[in-house]
Amino acid sequence: MKLLSTLLILAFAVVVTGCNTFAGAGKDIQKGGEKIEGAAESSK
């Protein structure tokens, strides 16, 4: 029973960490896109 509980906790930790990683990557990509958009507008 302890092994099952430990595995469930580890699986939950991996899922939560993965979600945070993807959210952070999405924000980084969005900021990069905003900078490119700003550069394109200033060059007009």
C-alpha positions, 0 to 999 in steps of 0.5 A, a space after each residue: 500500500 505504501 508503494 502505491 501511495 508513493 507512486 501516485 504522489 510521484 505521478 501527481 508531482 510529474 504532471 503538475 511540474 509538466 503543466 507549469 513547464 508548458 505554461 512557462 514555455 507558452 509565456 516565453 513564446 508569447 513574449 518573443 512574438 510580441 517583441 517581433 511584432 513590435 520590431 515589425 511595426 517600428 520598421 514601417 
